[in-house]
Amino acid sequence: MVTDALISRCVRKEPKAQLELYRELYSQMMSICSRYERNRQDACARMNEGYLKILDNLATRRPEVPFIPWARRIIINTVIDDFRKSRDRKANEILDANVGSASRTDVNEYLAHMEVEAFADLLMRVPPMSRHVFNLFAIDGFHHAEIAELLGISEGTSKWHVANARNILQKALGRMAVATIAQTASR
């Protein structure tokens, strides 16, 4: 549990406290980074960069700001900063968008049974920019104006990326639902 005492010890740069804080934040930070990065190694690198920023800025955090949301924001901003730096490199990734069809009911039924990891894997099929915008909007709760400012795009472009990601996810889910239903029917 992250306590004021632990934070104070981290501000004093006590290594044991810093390690304890890292362990307390690890799963939450890693889950954020994993939503944005294609592989575990990159997610871990972003998480560690973000954690160092948390430690560097801990003394300047306003006490009235809750620690966990403050730390989450730093992690998200770290991922976004890295994305901006490598936007040109990642822009060349291509999505294999084979389209399948299934009814919404079938897809919704399939989603009800789908596990979080499977959805995370599915989200990796979305092109990087659309995935980042979708994560910021649908999962992290940012508004399109905030996303536009963070990523240096227009609000309309932000909305397009969310719609694009949803479309890709719906089609992929449809293909998966049809495959699952077909397997079930053939038994």
Secondary structure, DSSP 8 states (H G I E B T S, - for coil): ---HHHHHHHHTT-HHHHHHHHHHHHHHHHHHHHHH-SSHHHHHHHHHHHHHHHHHHGGGS-TTS-HHHHHHHHHHHHHHHHHHHTHHHHTT-----------HHHHHHHHHH--HHHHHHHHTTS-HHHHHHHIIIIIT---HHHHHHHHT--HHHHHHHHHHHHHHHHHHHHHHHHHHHHHHHT-
